[in-house]
């Protein structure tokens, strides 16, 4: 069997830029799908797939997954980075999908079979005040979810993880006059946020009780020393985890967190290089690894990472928002079901149009994600329907919006 074609499929049925890799073979009807979504730089990934990986891979045996990954990794000489990793990750996952279909089993069977019947997920509850967050969290609990990430709007500031916030005067520069669409600029300040979040979790723990698992995402937005103080203040509310306190360049601060608090730490969605996360795992400086699977190169390195984490007491909690496509979620589920050190899976509740484009989209019920038990990843793509949802217009072609402090300073991530 040989690879005959490798192509990128771009679609945005729910307005989020998704990139899917399709690897075709010379066996009639046998192909695989992988997620290569880097929604802030999707066209760069498409170029890497179609102009560089395709000519490198056509004619190779799709069964040689490890060899293809290693050869692709060094083929650019300089390696790692989100563009190349996503391109490789999409291809790699597609090859696993092919192998599962070839043997007529879900991919998790190729990884040693199930360690659990389904993968627990967490959902996102947000609101403009503590009561609205509580109400949204309760609505999820009534649907059977047990893990809830809670985010709250900081009135007057641009706040991560909430639907909207008011604009305040600042010295933010205006968007370029040449931009095709205007982007509203909103200021951000860390102190009001750090004062509000502990009050949110005090309220949620008092009103929702101890049965619900609560999570929160800092999203690297505050100075590291303030993040450490925040972690200490949140410890009494027994979070399931506190996510992304620091950007990758601030990893050394994790040692200070470990010395001062027992709050569980989840980190890693910005990691693209093994040198960023292997030392943290080795030194037991995190509790949940949060990598975006296609950003580290696909299922092949993610399997190795999961095995490494097992030996150091670190659980998996792979990145899974709306810019992880349904194909990406289906691929992650194969690891979630098989690895013994699974922790939690981030859920995204895909809309009806996305489910139409991706038949076999993973099912979420009873607070968990379930396999449909079909061969491979159990998911497909309707290419003609996908073509009806091109990338939406955006002034910077999908770039992450810049967030600035009141004095104009750019803040992370």
ABEGO torsion letter per residue (X at the ends): XBBABBBBBBBBAAGBBBBBBBBBBABBGBBBBBBABBAABAAAAAAAAAAAAAAAABGBBAABAAAAAAAAAAAAGBBEEAAAAAAAAAAAAAAAAAAAAAAGBBAAAAAGEBABABBBBBBBBBBABAAAAAAAAAAAAAAGBABBBBBBBBBGBBBBGBABBBBBBBABBBBBAABABBBBBBBBBAAAAAAAAAAAAAAAAAAAEAABBBBBBAGGABBAAAAAAAAAAAAAAGBABBBGABBAAAAAAAAAAAAABABBBBBGAABABAAAAAAAAAAGABABBABBAAAAGEAAAAAAAAAAAAAAGBBBBBBBBAABBAAAAAAAAAAAAABAABABBBBBBBBAAAAAABBGBBBBBGGBBBBAGBBEAGBBBBAAAAAABBBBBBAAGGBBBBBBBAAGBBBOX
